[in-house]
Amino acid sequence: MNQKRIFVALIITVAVALVAVILLLLREPGPSKLEEAEIASPKDPTLTPVGEDGQLLLVNEDPGETLNRYVQWAQYPPDSRPLFDWQKDLIEPYKIVAQPLPVIKTPARDCTQDENGMPVCKEPPEFLNVKCDMNSESSVSVGTGDHRVFLFCVDEKGERVKLDNLKTRVYRIFDRKEIGTLPAIHAADDGSGGDDKEGDLMYTVTVRPTKADWGDMFVEATFNVAGKEHNQRVGWFSTPHVVAEFQQGITDHNEDGHLVVRVPIQIHKAGYYLIEANLQEKNDPNRFLATASLEGKFEPGRQVVALRFFGKILRDQGVDGPYVVRQLRARRNNSPVTPDMVQRSIETGEEVSGDHTEPLWEFVRMAAPHETQEYEASQFGKEEWNSDEKRRRIEFLEKMVREQG
Protein backbone atom coordinates (compact mmCIF):
# COMPACT_ATOMS: atom_id res chain seq x y z
CA MET A 1 0.00 0.00 0.00
CA ASN A 2 2.81 2.39 0.93
CA GLN A 3 4.61 1.66 -2.35
CA LYS A 4 1.41 2.40 -4.28
CA ARG A 5 0.99 5.75 -2.49
CA ILE A 6 4.60 6.63 -3.21
CA PHE A 7 4.11 5.74 -6.88
CA VAL A 8 0.93 7.87 -7.13
CA ALA A 9 2.66 10.78 -5.39
CA LEU A 10 5.57 10.47 -7.81
CA ILE A 11 3.20 10.57 -10.79
CA ILE A 12 1.46 13.67 -9.41
CA THR A 13 4.82 15.37 -8.77
CA VAL A 14 6.00 14.68 -12.32
CA ALA A 15 2.70 15.95 -13.74
CA VAL A 16 2.88 19.18 -11.74
CA ALA A 17 6.47 19.71 -12.81
CA LEU A 18 5.54 19.09 -16.44
CA VAL A 19 2.72 21.62 -16.27
CA ALA A 20 5.08 24.15 -14.71
CA VAL A 21 7.61 23.63 -17.51
CA ILE A 22 4.90 24.03 -20.17
CA LEU A 23 3.64 27.25 -18.55
CA LEU A 24 7.21 28.52 -18.35
CA LEU A 25 7.76 27.84 -22.04
CA LEU A 26 4.47 29.46 -23.02
CA ARG A 27 5.08 32.55 -20.91
CA GLU A 28 6.21 35.62 -22.81
CA PRO A 29 9.89 36.36 -22.23
CA GLY A 30 10.73 39.34 -20.05
CA PRO A 31 12.25 42.47 -21.53
CA SER A 32 15.94 42.29 -22.34
CA LYS A 33 18.46 44.71 -20.87
CA LEU A 34 18.52 46.51 -24.24
CA GLU A 35 14.73 46.90 -24.23
CA GLU A 36 14.83 48.15 -20.64
CA ALA A 37 17.56 50.61 -21.59
CA GLU A 38 15.42 51.98 -24.42
CA ILE A 39 12.27 52.31 -22.30
CA ALA A 40 14.24 53.97 -19.49
CA SER A 41 15.96 56.51 -21.72
CA PRO A 42 14.55 60.04 -21.97
CA LYS A 43 15.81 60.17 -25.56
CA ASP A 44 14.01 58.70 -28.57
CA PRO A 45 15.99 55.49 -29.32
CA THR A 46 15.05 55.56 -33.02
CA LEU A 47 16.99 58.77 -33.65
CA THR A 48 20.71 59.47 -33.37
CA PRO A 49 22.62 62.78 -33.66
CA VAL A 50 24.97 63.00 -36.64
CA GLY A 51 27.56 65.64 -37.54
CA GLU A 52 28.75 68.75 -35.76
CA ASP A 53 25.29 70.32 -35.76
CA GLY A 54 23.74 67.23 -34.10
CA GLN A 55 21.16 66.63 -36.84
CA LEU A 56 18.91 63.68 -35.87
CA LEU A 57 18.64 60.75 -38.27
CA LEU A 58 16.79 57.43 -38.09
CA VAL A 59 18.84 54.64 -36.52
CA ASN A 60 17.14 51.84 -38.50
CA GLU A 61 16.18 51.95 -42.17
CA ASP A 62 13.21 49.59 -41.61
CA PRO A 63 10.24 51.97 -41.00
CA GLY A 64 8.06 49.19 -39.57
CA GLU A 65 10.61 48.25 -36.92
CA THR A 66 11.28 51.91 -36.22
CA LEU A 67 7.57 52.59 -35.75
CA ASN A 68 7.20 49.69 -33.28
CA ARG A 69 10.21 50.82 -31.26
CA TYR A 70 9.01 54.41 -31.16
CA VAL A 71 5.45 53.48 -30.10
CA GLN A 72 6.88 51.30 -27.31
CA TRP A 73 9.19 54.08 -26.11
CA ALA A 74 6.59 56.86 -26.41
CA GLN A 75 4.18 55.36 -23.87
CA TYR A 76 5.78 57.70 -21.35
CA PRO A 77 7.04 61.30 -21.68
CA PRO A 78 10.73 62.16 -21.92
CA ASP A 79 10.65 63.87 -18.50
CA SER A 80 9.43 60.78 -16.60
CA ARG A 81 10.69 57.28 -17.32
CA PRO A 82 10.73 53.85 -15.66
CA LEU A 83 13.74 53.23 -13.42
CA PHE A 84 15.52 49.86 -13.11
CA ASP A 85 17.85 48.63 -10.38
CA TRP A 86 20.82 48.34 -12.76
CA GLN A 87 20.80 52.08 -13.51
CA LYS A 88 23.47 52.87 -10.93
CA ASP A 89 24.28 56.20 -12.56
CA LEU A 90 20.78 57.40 -11.58
CA ILE A 91 20.29 55.45 -8.35
CA GLU A 92 23.63 56.69 -6.98
CA PRO A 93 24.28 59.72 -9.20
CA TYR A 94 27.04 61.18 -7.02
CA LYS A 95 28.94 57.94 -6.52
CA ILE A 96 31.60 57.01 -9.08
CA VAL A 97 33.79 54.17 -7.83
CA ALA A 98 37.37 53.95 -9.09
CA GLN A 99 38.79 50.45 -9.43
CA PRO A 100 41.67 49.30 -7.17
CA LEU A 101 45.13 49.53 -8.70
CA PRO A 102 47.93 46.95 -8.32
CA VAL A 103 51.26 48.02 -6.89
CA ILE A 104 54.14 47.81 -9.36
CA LYS A 105 57.02 45.57 -8.32
CA THR A 106 59.18 46.13 -11.40
CA PRO A 107 58.35 48.81 -14.00
CA ALA A 108 58.16 48.02 -17.71
CA ARG A 109 61.33 48.32 -19.78
CA ASP A 110 62.29 49.01 -23.41
CA CYS A 111 58.96 50.62 -24.28
CA THR A 112 58.00 52.25 -27.57
CA GLN A 113 54.74 53.39 -29.13
CA ASP A 114 52.84 51.63 -31.89
CA GLU A 115 51.12 53.37 -34.81
CA ASN A 116 48.13 54.09 -32.58
CA GLY A 117 50.24 55.72 -29.91
CA MET A 118 49.87 52.79 -27.51
CA PRO A 119 52.91 51.65 -25.48
CA VAL A 120 54.62 48.41 -26.52
CA CYS A 121 57.17 47.03 -24.05
CA LYS A 122 59.66 44.22 -24.49
CA GLU A 123 59.56 43.63 -20.74
CA PRO A 124 56.09 44.25 -19.26
CA PRO A 125 55.75 45.41 -15.65
CA GLU A 126 55.56 42.99 -12.74
CA PHE A 127 53.06 43.56 -9.93
CA LEU A 128 52.93 42.74 -6.23
CA ASN A 129 49.97 40.87 -4.77
CA VAL A 130 48.83 44.16 -3.28
CA LYS A 131 46.06 46.43 -4.59
CA CYS A 132 45.17 49.92 -3.41
CA ASP A 133 41.70 51.43 -3.34
CA MET A 134 41.30 55.23 -3.39
CA ASN A 135 37.86 56.80 -3.61
CA SER A 136 36.16 60.08 -2.85
CA GLU A 137 33.19 59.99 -0.46
CA SER A 138 31.16 61.63 -3.23
CA SER A 139 31.80 62.52 -6.85
CA VAL A 140 30.32 65.97 -6.16
CA SER A 141 30.92 68.46 -3.36
CA VAL A 142 28.98 71.66 -2.69
CA GLY A 143 30.25 74.53 -0.56
CA THR A 144 33.58 74.88 1.24
CA GLY A 145 33.03 72.26 3.93
CA ASP A 146 35.35 69.32 4.46
CA HIS A 147 35.49 66.68 1.74
CA ARG A 148 37.02 63.26 2.41
CA VAL A 149 38.95 60.77 0.31
CA PHE A 150 39.46 57.21 1.59
CA LEU A 151 42.59 55.16 0.88
CA PHE A 152 43.49 51.58 1.80
CA CYS A 153 45.52 48.69 0.38
CA VAL A 154 44.93 44.94 0.68
CA ASP A 155 47.12 41.87 0.21
CA GLU A 156 46.29 38.64 -1.63
CA LYS A 157 44.16 37.53 1.35
CA GLY A 158 42.08 40.70 1.18
CA GLU A 159 43.51 42.00 4.46
CA ARG A 160 44.48 45.64 4.81
CA VAL A 161 48.16 46.49 5.06
CA LYS A 162 50.02 49.42 6.60
CA LEU A 163 51.04 52.45 4.52
CA ASP A 164 54.16 54.48 5.27
CA ASN A 165 55.35 57.98 4.42
CA LEU A 166 51.94 59.12 3.10
CA LYS A 167 52.17 62.43 1.22
CA THR A 168 49.37 64.18 -0.66
CA ARG A 169 48.79 67.10 -2.97
CA VAL A 170 45.53 68.73 -4.08
CA TYR A 171 44.85 70.50 -7.37
CA ARG A 172 42.20 71.15 -9.97
CA ILE A 173 42.28 70.91 -13.75
CA PHE A 174 40.59 73.38 -16.08
CA ASP A 175 41.15 73.74 -19.80
CA ARG A 176 43.78 70.97 -19.56
CA LYS A 177 45.82 73.06 -17.13
CA GLU A 178 46.73 71.95 -13.63
CA ILE A 179 46.04 74.60 -10.98
CA GLY A 180 47.37 74.07 -7.46
CA THR A 181 45.37 74.82 -4.34
CA LEU A 182 45.68 74.50 -0.57
CA PRO A 183 47.05 71.18 0.71
CA ALA A 184 44.91 68.60 2.48
CA ILE A 185 44.17 69.61 6.07
CA HIS A 186 44.68 66.01 7.28
CA ALA A 187 45.94 62.69 5.86
CA ALA A 188 46.28 59.79 8.29
CA ASP A 189 44.75 56.78 10.04
CA ASP A 190 44.69 58.30 13.52
CA GLY A 191 40.99 58.76 14.27
CA SER A 192 41.14 62.55 13.94
CA GLY A 193 40.76 65.23 11.27
CA GLY A 194 37.92 63.38 9.55
CA ASP A 195 39.31 59.85 9.98
CA ASP A 196 36.62 57.63 11.54
CA LYS A 197 38.69 55.07 13.41
CA GLU A 198 42.31 54.95 14.48
CA GLY A 199 44.35 51.95 13.42
CA ASP A 200 41.85 50.34 11.02
CA LEU A 201 44.29 50.90 8.12
CA MET A 202 41.67 53.01 6.32
CA TYR A 203 43.53 56.26 5.66
CA THR A 204 41.46 59.43 5.30
CA VAL A 205 42.55 62.48 3.33
CA THR A 206 40.47 65.52 4.32
CA VAL A 207 40.31 68.45 1.91
CA ARG A 208 38.69 71.83 2.51
CA PRO A 209 38.00 73.45 -0.90
CA THR A 210 38.46 77.19 -1.20
CA LYS A 211 36.06 79.49 -3.04
CA ALA A 212 38.39 79.30 -6.05
CA ASP A 213 38.23 75.49 -6.22
CA TRP A 214 35.46 75.14 -8.79
CA GLY A 215 35.47 72.25 -11.25
CA ASP A 216 37.41 68.98 -11.51
CA MET A 217 39.41 68.51 -8.29
CA PHE A 218 42.00 65.83 -7.57
CA VAL A 219 43.84 64.38 -4.59
CA GLU A 220 47.08 62.59 -5.41
CA ALA A 221 48.72 60.33 -2.82
CA THR A 222 52.29 58.98 -2.77
CA PHE A 223 53.19 56.37 -0.15
CA ASN A 224 55.19 53.22 0.56
CA VAL A 225 53.44 49.86 0.75
CA ALA A 226 55.02 46.38 0.94
CA GLY A 227 58.40 47.99 0.43
CA LYS A 228 57.46 49.80 -2.80
CA GLU A 229 56.57 53.40 -3.54
CA HIS A 230 53.10 53.77 -5.05
CA ASN A 231 51.23 56.76 -6.50
CA GLN A 232 47.46 57.04 -6.98
CA ARG A 233 44.89 59.78 -7.42
CA VAL A 234 41.11 60.28 -7.37
CA GLY A 235 38.89 63.15 -8.48
CA TRP A 236 35.52 64.76 -7.88
CA PHE A 237 33.64 67.86 -9.05
CA SER A 238 33.64 70.80 -6.64
CA THR A 239 31.11 73.64 -6.54
CA PRO A 240 32.38 75.80 -3.65
CA HIS A 241 29.62 78.42 -3.98
CA VAL A 242 25.89 77.94 -3.40
CA VAL A 243 23.78 78.71 -6.48
CA ALA A 244 20.50 77.29 -5.13
CA GLU A 245 19.11 75.41 -2.11
CA PHE A 246 16.25 72.97 -1.67
CA GLN A 247 13.98 73.93 1.21
CA GLN A 248 11.56 72.18 3.53
CA GLY A 249 7.86 71.83 2.77
CA ILE A 250 7.80 69.22 -0.02
CA THR A 251 4.26 68.04 -0.84
CA ASP A 252 2.79 65.35 -3.09
CA HIS A 253 -0.61 64.79 -4.71
CA ASN A 254 -2.34 62.72 -7.36
CA GLU A 255 -2.99 65.36 -10.00
CA ASP A 256 -4.79 64.33 -13.20
CA GLY A 257 -3.68 60.73 -12.69
CA HIS A 258 0.00 61.52 -12.06
CA LEU A 259 2.08 61.72 -8.88
CA VAL A 260 3.12 65.38 -8.68
CA VAL A 261 5.76 66.32 -6.12
CA ARG A 262 6.11 70.04 -5.37
CA VAL A 263 9.53 71.12 -4.13
CA PRO A 264 10.41 74.56 -2.68
CA ILE A 265 13.77 75.84 -3.90
CA GLN A 266 15.64 79.08 -3.29
CA ILE A 267 17.47 80.23 -6.42
CA HIS A 268 20.48 82.42 -5.63
CA LYS A 269 21.94 82.59 -9.13
CA ALA A 270 19.74 82.95 -12.20
CA GLY A 271 20.29 80.50 -14.98
CA TYR A 272 19.27 77.30 -16.73
CA TYR A 273 18.73 74.47 -14.23
CA LEU A 274 18.14 70.72 -14.50
CA ILE A 275 16.22 69.25 -11.53
CA GLU A 276 15.86 65.47 -11.16
CA ALA A 277 14.54 62.88 -8.71
CA ASN A 278 13.95 59.14 -8.34
CA LEU A 279 10.94 57.30 -6.95
CA GLN A 280 11.38 54.18 -4.85
CA GLU A 281 9.00 51.70 -3.24
CA LYS A 282 9.00 52.47 0.51
CA ASN A 283 8.91 48.85 1.67
CA ASP A 284 11.66 47.69 -0.68
CA PRO A 285 14.75 49.93 -0.83
CA ASN A 286 15.97 48.00 -3.87
CA ARG A 287 12.78 48.46 -5.90
CA PHE A 288 12.98 51.60 -7.99
CA LEU A 289 9.97 52.77 -9.99
CA ALA A 290 10.45 55.97 -11.97
CA THR A 291 12.42 59.13 -12.63
CA ALA A 292 11.18 62.67 -13.07
CA SER A 293 13.00 65.71 -14.39
CA LEU A 294 12.39 69.37 -15.03
CA GLU A 295 14.60 71.88 -16.78
CA GLY A 296 14.36 75.52 -17.68
CA LYS A 297 15.48 79.02 -16.91
CA PHE A 298 14.98 80.26 -13.35
CA GLU A 299 15.24 83.74 -11.88
CA PRO A 300 16.51 84.44 -8.34
CA GLY A 301 14.06 83.98 -5.48
CA ARG A 302 12.06 81.33 -3.68
CA GLN A 303 9.80 79.25 -5.90
CA VAL A 304 8.09 75.87 -5.97
CA VAL A 305 8.86 73.44 -8.80
CA ALA A 306 6.61 70.53 -9.76
CA LEU A 307 8.16 67.16 -10.62
CA ARG A 308 5.73 64.76 -12.31
CA PHE A 309 6.09 61.01 -12.02
CA PHE A 310 3.96 59.85 -14.94
CA GLY A 311 0.87 57.96 -13.77
CA LYS A 312 0.99 55.11 -16.29
CA ILE A 313 4.47 54.12 -15.10
CA LEU A 314 3.20 53.62 -11.55
CA ARG A 315 0.00 51.92 -12.69
CA ASP A 316 1.93 49.55 -14.99
CA GLN A 317 4.30 48.56 -12.18
CA GLY A 318 1.40 47.88 -9.81
CA VAL A 319 3.21 49.06 -6.68
CA ASP A 320 1.14 50.88 -4.04
CA GLY A 321 2.45 53.79 -1.99
CA PRO A 322 3.64 55.39 0.14
CA TYR A 323 6.72 55.95 -2.00
CA VAL A 324 10.05 57.62 -1.28
CA VAL A 325 11.29 60.49 -3.44
CA ARG A 326 15.09 60.11 -3.44
CA GLN A 327 18.16 61.59 -5.05
CA LEU A 328 16.40 64.95 -5.41
CA ARG A 329 19.17 66.95 -7.03
CA ALA A 330 19.84 69.91 -9.30
CA ARG A 331 22.60 71.52 -11.30
CA ARG A 332 22.96 74.82 -13.09
CA ASN A 333 24.16 74.80 -16.70
CA ASN A 334 27.00 77.30 -16.79
CA SER A 335 27.66 76.94 -20.52
CA PRO A 336 27.74 80.18 -22.53
CA VAL A 337 25.16 78.51 -24.80
CA THR A 338 22.33 76.89 -22.81
CA PRO A 339 19.53 74.64 -24.19
CA ASP A 340 16.97 77.48 -24.14
CA MET A 341 19.32 79.60 -26.26
CA VAL A 342 19.72 76.75 -28.75
CA GLN A 343 15.95 76.34 -29.00
CA ARG A 344 15.49 80.07 -29.54
CA SER A 345 18.14 79.95 -32.25
CA ILE A 346 16.26 77.14 -34.01
CA GLU A 347 13.00 79.08 -33.87
CA THR A 348 14.33 82.51 -34.84
CA GLY A 349 17.53 81.80 -36.75
CA GLU A 350 19.47 83.91 -34.27
CA GLU A 351 23.13 82.87 -34.02
CA VAL A 352 24.44 81.96 -30.59
CA SER A 353 28.03 81.27 -29.56
CA GLY A 354 30.40 81.60 -26.65
CA ASP A 355 33.66 80.42 -25.13
CA HIS A 356 34.01 78.32 -22.00
CA THR A 357 35.83 80.47 -19.48
CA GLU A 358 34.40 78.68 -16.41
CA PRO A 359 33.44 75.08 -15.53
CA LEU A 360 30.31 73.78 -17.22
CA TRP A 361 28.24 72.89 -14.13
CA GLU A 362 27.30 74.25 -10.73
CA PHE A 363 25.77 71.63 -8.45
CA VAL A 364 23.12 72.02 -5.74
CA ARG A 365 23.29 70.05 -2.49
CA MET A 366 20.99 67.01 -2.68
CA ALA A 367 17.73 67.24 -0.69
CA ALA A 368 16.73 64.79 2.03
CA PRO A 369 14.41 61.92 0.97
CA HIS A 370 10.68 62.62 1.06
CA GLU A 371 8.05 60.01 1.94
CA THR A 372 4.77 60.44 0.09
CA GLN A 373 1.22 59.85 1.18
CA GLU A 374 -0.41 56.45 0.69
CA TYR A 375 -1.55 55.71 -2.86
CA GLU A 376 -2.93 52.77 -4.77
CA ALA A 377 -1.29 52.12 -8.11
CA SER A 378 -4.75 51.68 -9.67
CA GLN A 379 -5.54 55.32 -8.80
CA PHE A 380 -3.04 56.55 -11.37
CA GLY A 381 -3.85 57.10 -15.03
CA LYS A 382 -3.65 54.37 -17.66
CA GLU A 383 -3.42 56.76 -20.59
CA GLU A 384 -0.21 56.90 -22.59
CA TRP A 385 1.73 60.11 -23.05
CA ASN A 386 0.54 62.20 -25.95
CA SER A 387 1.78 65.33 -27.66
CA ASP A 388 1.76 67.05 -31.03
CA GLU A 389 5.35 65.92 -31.57
CA LYS A 390 4.43 62.30 -30.88
CA ARG A 391 1.46 62.39 -33.26
CA ARG A 392 3.62 63.90 -36.01
CA ARG A 393 6.32 61.25 -35.51
CA ILE A 394 3.81 58.39 -35.71
CA GLU A 395 2.11 59.85 -38.78
CA PHE A 396 5.49 60.25 -40.47
CA LEU A 397 6.55 56.67 -39.70
CA GLU A 398 3.17 55.23 -40.72
CA LYS A 399 3.49 57.07 -44.02
CA MET A 400 6.95 55.55 -44.54
CA VAL A 401 5.55 52.08 -43.84
CA ARG A 402 2.77 52.57 -46.40
CA GLU A 403 5.17 53.90 -49.03
CA GLN A 404 7.49 50.95 -48.55
CA GLY A 405 4.51 48.67 -49.15
N, C-alpha and C positions, 0 to 999 in steps of 0.2 A: 504493500500500500504506500509506504514511504517513498519507494523508488518511483511509483507512478506519479505521486504528487511532485516529486522533483523533476520528472520528465515534463509534466504539464507546465510547471513553473518555468522550465527552460524554454519551452515552446513559446510561452507568452512573452518572456524576456526578449527572445530573438525577434518576435513579431513587432514588439514595441520599438526595438532598435531599428528594424527595417523601415517602419513608418517614419521614425525620426530622420533617418538618412534620406528617404524620399522627399520629405518636407524640406529638408536642408537643401537638396538639389533643386527643388522647384522654387525655392525662395529667390527673390531678385537679389543680385549681388549688391553690396553696399557701395557707396561712392568711393572711387579711388582717391588717392592723395592729390592727384592732378585735378580731379573734378572738384574736390574740396577747396583747392587753392584758387580755382577759377571762381567758385561761388563766394569765397571769402574776400576776393579782391575788390576794391572800390573802382577799379579800372576795367573797362570793357575788354574782355579777353580776345575778342575777334578783331581788334584793331591794334596796330603797333606803330610807334613813331618812327619816321624814316627821314634822314637828312638833317642838316643843321637847323632848319626851321621847324623840325618836329612834326611834319605833315603825317597824318594818320592814314594808314593803308590797311586793307583787309589782310589778315594773317593767312587765311585759307582761301584758295580759289574756288572751292566747291560752295556755291551759295546756299544749297540745302543744308549742309553741315553747319555753315556759318549761322544760318537762321536759327537752327535748333540750339546751338551754343548760346547765341545772344538771348533767345527767349528764356532759356534756363537761368542765365545770369541776371537778367532784367526783372526777375520776380521782386527783387528788393532794390531800393535806391542806392546810389553810390555812397551816400553819407551814413548808411547803416547796413552792416553786413553781418552774416553769421560768423561766430568766432570758435575756432577749434583749439584743442589743448596743445597741438604741436606748434602753434603760432607764438613761439617764445619771444619773438621781437615785439609783439603787442602785449603779451601777458606780463612780461618783465621788460618794459621798453627802456629802462635805464640800467639794465644789467647786461654788460658785454663781457663774457668770460674769456680771458686769454689762456691759451693752452700752456701747460708746464714745459719748460725747456730743459734738455739734458745738459749736464756740465761737461765741457770739453776736457779730455785727458791729454790728447795730443792734437794740435791744429793740423789742418790740411797743408800739404806741401806741393810745390811745382804746379801751381794753378795758372790756367790761362782761361780766355773766354772763347766760347764758340761763336758761330755766325749770328746767333740770337742774343748774344751778350750774356749768356749763362756761364757760370764758372765750371771749368773742367779740370779736375785735379788728378795727378798721377797717384798721389797718396791721399786718400780721403781722411777726414778727421776720425779720431777714436774718442769714445765717450765713456765717462764713468757711469756706474749704476746709481747715479744720483740725478734727480730732477728737481727743478725749482719752480715754484708757483708764485706769481706776483700779480695781484689783481687789486683794482680800485674798488672801494665799497659801493660806488655808483659810477656809471659812465657819464653822469651829469652832476654838476654842483651849481648851487644858486646862492649868491651872497658871498660874504667874506668870512664865513665861519670855518671851523676846522674841517678838513677833508682828509680821510685816512686811506692809506694803501697798505695791504697786507702781504707779507712775504714769508715763505717757508720752503724748506727743501726736505725731500724724503729719500731714503735709501731703497734698495731693491725689495726690502720687506715692507715698504710703505710707512716706515717709522721716521719721524722728524729728526733732523740732525742739526747740530750747533753751527752757527755762522760766526765768523770772526772778522774783525776789522771792517765793519759795515760803514760805508760812506755813500752819501746820496747827493744828487743835485736836482734842481727843479728848474724847468724852463717851459716856454710855450713856443709854438711854431705858427707863423702866419706868413702867407705868400712865400712859402718854402724857406723862410729865414728863421733861424733859431734866436730867440730872445730870452735872455736870462732874467730870473726874478729872485725873490728872497729865498734863502735855503729852507729846508724843512725845519720845523720848530722842534721835532723830536724824531728819533729813529732808533728803536731798541726793543728788547723783550724784557722790560723791567717793571711792567704793571703801572707805569705812569705815562703822562703826556699823550694819552689816547690809547695806550696799549692796555688790553683788557685783563691779561693775567701774566704775572711774572713767571718766567721759567718754562712756559709751555712751548717754546721754540717757534712761536708765531710772532714774527717781528712786525711791528707797526711803524709806518712812516707817516707822520702827521704834518700836513701842509696847511698853511693859512693863506689863501689867495689874497692878493692885494687888489685894489680897484682897477689896476691896469691889466690884471691877468684875465683877459677875456679871449676865449677861443680854445684851441687844442692845447691842453697842458700835459706835461709829462714829468714823471719821477723816474730817474735812472739810479740804480743801485749797483755798487761794486763791492764785492765781499769775497772772503775766502771760505771755501767749503770743501771738506775731504782733501785738504792739502792743495787745492787748486783755486786760482782766482777766477771769479765768474762775474759777468756783467749782464744786467737785465733791466728792462724798462717797461712801464705801463702808462697809458694815457687816459684822459677823460676830457669832457668839454666843460669849461668853466664860464659861468655868467655871474660876475661879481656884483653886478648892480641889479636892482629889483625893478622890472618893467611892468609887472602886474602881480596881483595877489588874489587867490581864491579866498572867499569869506564864508562865514557860517550862514546857515539859513537855507540849505538846499532842500527843495521840495520835489515831490513826484506825483504824477496823476496819470490816469488813463484819459487821454485826449484824442477823440476821434478814432479810437481803436489802436492807439500807439502809446507806449510808455514814454512820457515826456518828463525829463528831469531838468528843473530850473536851478541854475547855479549863479549865485552872486559873485561878481568879480570886480575888483578895483583896478582900473587901467591907469597906470602912471605915465606910460609912454605911448603916444598914439602910433598906430601902425597896423599892418596886416597880420592877424593872428590865426593860428590853427589850434583849435581846442578839441580834445579827444577823450574818450572814456570807454571802459569795458563794462560788461554786465555779466555777473556770475550768479550761479545758483547759491542761495545762502547755505543750504544744508550739505552742499558738496563743494568744497573749495577748489576741486579740480575740474568742475563742470562749468565751462564758460559758454555763454549763450550768444552774445552779440557785441558789436562795436557801434559807436555813434561818434560823429565828428561834425564840426561846424567851423567854417573859416570865413573871414571877411575883414574889412577895415573897421577899426574901433578907435573912437576918440577918448581922451582922458576922462576919468570919472567913474563912479560906481554904476554898474549896470547888471542886469540879470540876463544870462544867455540860456537858451533852451536847447538841450540835446535830446534828439528823438531816437529812441530805439524802436525800429519799425515793427508794428504789431504782428505782421504775418510771420516774422522770424520767431517770435515768442510762441505764437500759436502753433506753428509747425513743429517746434521742439517739444511742446507739450509739458513744459516745466512751470509749475505754479510758484508764485512768490510767497513771501518776500524775497527780493533779489538784493544783491550788493553791487553798487556802482563803485568800481575800482579803477585804479590807474587814471584818475581824472587829472589831466595834464594839459599844458599849453606851451606854445613857443611863438615868438614874434619873428616874422620873416624880415630880416634886416638887409635883404638884397636891394640894390638900387632900382631893380625892375621887379615889382611884385606881381602876383597873379592877376590882381584887379587892373593893373596898368596894362598887362598883356591883353586882357579881355577888351579893355577900352580901345587899345590899338587895333584889334581885329574889327571892332565895330565901326570905328571912325577913320581908320587908316593913319592915325597919328603915330609917328615914329617915337619909340622909347629906347633909351640906352643908358648905360651908366657903368662905372668902374667900381670894383670891390675894393674899398679902402678900409673896411672893417669886417669882422667875422659875420658869417651868413645868418646865424641864429642867436636869439636871446631866449633862454628858457625861463619858465615860471615854476616855482616850487610846487610839487604835486600835492593835491588836496587829500585829506583823510577820506577813507572809504565811507560811503553813505548807504545805509540800509533802507530799502523802500518799504512801502506799505504792503499788505497782503494782496495778492492778485491771483486770479485763476487764468491759466493760459487761454482758456476758451473765451475769456472776455475780450481778448484782443482781436483785431480785424483779420479777416481771411483774404481780403482783397490784395492783389498784387500791386506793386508800384506802377504808376502811370505818369506819363508826361508827354508833352508835344514832341520832344526829342525822341523818346522811345517809339512813339507811333510812326514818326518819319523813318526811323531806322528799320522798323519791321516792314513798312510799306516798300521801302527801297529794296530790302532783301527778298521780299515776296515777288517783286517785279523781276528781279534777277533770276529767281527760280523759274518763273513762267517763261522768261525769254530763253533760258537754257533748254526748256522743254523737258 
